[in-house]
């Protein structure tokens, strides 16, 4: 049974997280995607990887996600970034970090560099989706969809088997969190892994992330026939292999 914990942030907010800590070791910090949680295969895979490699591990569910408190429609990139920053400061403290972002988690991860650039020693991105709210949603919405979201403050976007409640405040907040125009000076290993058949986010987004890092040792891995989640047993083995190369 997975041993989840909760951190109280204020009177009403509780953030669920998963931690494995053995003494003063480097941390793998995993950041999940949009409307995702810690019940999937990737957190479990990276937790077991950390244990096997004698590393510490932290993953959290942003407010409105999974079993963390709060409504999803009240969340945004700024809030989820802040919650992540608080958890890292509280749990990881001054230990070194290998940060992993999945989809939107890459955006949240990039926002962490302004707080922990000196601590982050490696970065793995999976199906990177920074700035997706503006470029992959708002700009592709029809006039009717845009009109509804402006008028009602929310639009329920149907995509596959899911319905994503997209709020106007979420879109507006995304514009305040631009990252693709930044320049990162970190001399670290940065690897982006992206499915060739990703129907949610184009491979170009992983290339855009790599361009940010001017001094890093950069690598793009395009997974043949890979989807957005890259959660099959074969793809999880590939992610572990790439993570191992980042660390060693």
C-alpha positions in Angstrom: 0.0 0.0 0.0 1.3 3.4 -1.0 2.0 5.6 2.0 0.5 9.0 1.1 0.8 12.0 3.4 -0.9 15.4 3.6 0.6 18.9 4.1 -1.7 21.6 5.5 -1.4 24.9 3.7 -3.5 27.4 5.6 -6.8 26.6 7.2 -8.6 24.9 4.3 -5.9 23.5 1.9 -4.4 20.1 2.2 -1.9 18.8 -0.4 -1.5 15.1 -0.8 2.1 13.9 -1.5 4.2 10.9 -1.7 7.6 10.8 -0.1 10.5 8.4 0.3 13.4 9.8 2.2 16.6 8.1 3.5 19.1 10.4 5.0 20.8 13.2 3.1 20.4 12.2 -0.5 19.4 13.7 -3.8 15.7 13.9 -4.5 13.8 12.8 -7.6 10.9 15.3 -7.7 8.0 14.2 -10.0 5.4 16.7 -11.2 2.3 15.3 -12.9 0.2 16.7 -15.7 -3.1 18.6 -16.1 -6.0 16.9 -14.3 -3.8 14.0 -13.4 -2.9 12.6 -10.0 -0.5 10.2 -8.2 -2.4 7.0 -8.9 -0.9 6.5 -12.4 2.1 4.3 -13.4 4.7 7.0 -13.7 4.8 8.1 -10.0 5.0 4.4 -9.0 7.7 3.7 -11.5 9.9 6.7 -10.4 9.3 5.9 -6.8 10.6 2.4 -7.2 13.5 3.7 -9.3 14.4 6.1 -6.5 14.4 3.3 -3.9 16.5 1.0 -6.1 19.0 3.7 -6.7 19.2 4.9 -3.1 17.6 8.3 -3.9 14.9 10.2 -2.1 11.6 10.9 -3.8 8.8 13.5 -3.8 5.6 13.8 -5.8 2.5 15.9 -5.0 -1.0 16.4 -6.2 -1.7 20.1 -6.9 -4.9 21.6 -5.4 -8.0 20.4 -7.2 -6.2 17.3 -8.4 -6.4 13.7 -7.0 -7.1 13.7 -3.2 -5.7 17.2 -2.6 -8.3 19.7 -1.4 -9.8 22.5 -3.4 -11.8 22.7 -6.7 -10.0 22.2 -10.0 -11.8 25.3 -11.4 -10.2 27.5 -8.8 -6.6 26.4 -9.7 -4.1 27.8 -12.1 -0.4 27.6 -13.0 0.6 30.2 -10.4 -1.2 28.4 -7.6 0.1 25.0 -8.6 3.6 26.4 -9.0 3.5 28.0 -5.5 2.2 24.7 -3.9 5.1 22.8 -5.6 7.6 25.4 -4.4 6.3 25.2 -0.8 6.5 21.3 -0.8 10.0 21.3 -2.1 11.2 23.9 0.4 9.5 22.0 3.3 10.5 18.4 2.3 13.6 18.5 0.0 15.1 21.5 1.8 18.7 22.0 0.6 19.2 18.6 -1.1 20.0 18.4 -4.8 17.1 17.7 -7.2 16.5 15.7 -10.3 13.2 17.1 -11.5 10.8 15.2 -13.7 7.8 16.9 -15.4 5.0 15.1 -17.3 3.0 17.3 -19.8 1.9 20.4 -17.8 4.3 19.2 -15.1 7.2 20.4 -17.4 5.7 23.9 -17.2 5.5 23.7 -13.4 9.0 22.4 -13.3 10.4 25.2 -15.4 8.8 27.7 -13.0 10.8 26.0 -10.1 14.2 27.0 -11.7 13.8 30.5 -10.4 13.7 29.2 -6.9 16.0 26.1 -7.0 18.3 26.6 -10.0 21.3 25.9 -7.8 19.8 22.7 -6.5 18.5 21.2 -9.7 21.1 18.9 -11.2 19.0 17.2 -13.9 15.7 17.6 -15.8 13.6 15.0 -17.5 10.5 16.2 -19.5 7.8 13.8 -20.8 5.4 15.0 -23.4 6.3 18.6 -22.5 3.4 21.1 -22.6 4.5 24.5 -21.4 2.2 27.4 -22.4 -0.4 24.9 -23.7 -3.3 26.9 -22.4 -2.8 29.7 -24.8 -1.3 27.9 -27.8 -3.1 24.6 -27.8 -6.4 25.7 -26.3 -7.3 29.4 -26.5 -5.8 30.0 -30.0 -7.6 26.9 -31.3 -11.0 27.7 -29.7 -13.7 28.8 -32.1 -15.3 32.2 -31.7 -18.3 30.5 -30.1 -16.2 28.7 -27.5 -14.3 31.9 -26.7 -17.5 33.8 -26.4 -18.9 31.2 -23.9 -15.8 31.2 -21.8 -15.7 35.0 -21.6 -19.5 35.2 -20.9 -19.7 32.3 -18.4 -16.1 32.3 -17.1 -15.9 28.6 -18.0 -16.0 26.2 -20.9 -16.3 22.4 -20.6 -13.9 21.1 -23.2 -14.5 17.5 -24.3 -11.4 15.7 -25.4 -11.5 11.9 -25.9 -13.2 10.3 -22.9 -12.5 13.4 -20.7 -14.2 16.7 -20.0 -11.8 19.5 -19.0 -13.4 22.5 -17.3 -11.4 25.4 -18.7 -11.9 28.7 -16.9 -11.2 32.2 -18.1 -9.0 32.9 -15.0 -6.9 29.8 -15.9 -6.3 31.0 -19.4 -5.4 34.5 -18.2 -3.1 33.2 -15.5 -1.3 31.1 -18.1 -0.4 34.3 -19.9 1.4 35.5 -16.7 3.5 32.3 -16.7 5.3 32.5 -20.0 8.5 30.3 -19.9 9.4 29.7 -23.5 11.0 33.2 -23.8 13.3 32.5 -20.8 17.0 31.7 -20.9 18.3 29.1 -18.5 22.1 29.1 -17.7 22.1 25.8 -15.9 24.9 23.4 -17.0 22.9 20.3 -16.3 21.6 17.3 -18.2 18.3 18.1 -19.8 16.4 15.3 -21.7 13.0 15.7 -23.3 11.1 12.5 -24.3 8.1 12.9 -26.6 5.8 10.4 -28.3 5.9 10.6 -32.1 2.1 10.0 -32.2 1.3 12.4 -29.4 -2.1 13.8 -30.4 -2.3 16.2 -27.4 1.0 18.1 -27.7 3.3 18.4 -30.8 7.0 17.3 -30.5 7.9 20.9 -31.2 7.1 21.8 -27.6 9.9 19.6 -26.3 12.3 21.3 -28.8 11.1 24.7 -27.5 12.0 23.6 -24.0 15.5 22.5 -25.0 16.1 25.9 -26.7 15.6 27.6 -23.3 18.7 25.9 -21.9 21.8 27.5 -23.4 24.5 25.7 -21.5 22.9 22.4 -20.7 23.8 19.0 -22.1 20.6 18.6 -24.2 18.9 15.5 -25.6 15.6 14.9 -27.5 14.2 11.4 -27.6 11.3 10.9 -30.0 9.5 7.7 -29.2 8.4 5.8 -32.3 4.6 5.2 -32.1 4.6 6.8 -28.6 1.5 8.5 -27.3 1.2 11.5 -25.0 1.4 9.6 -21.7 4.2 7.2 -22.5 2.9 4.9 -19.7 3.2 1.5 -21.5 5.7 -1.0 -19.9 8.1 -0.5 -22.8 8.0 3.3 -22.6 8.4 3.3 -18.8 11.6 1.2 -19.3 12.8 3.9 -21.7 12.0 6.7 -19.3 13.9 4.9 -16.5 16.9 4.4 -18.9 16.9 8.1 -19.8 16.6 9.1 -16.1 19.5 6.9 -15.3 21.6 8.6 -18.0 20.7 12.0 -16.6 21.9 11.0 -13.1 25.1 9.1 -14.1 
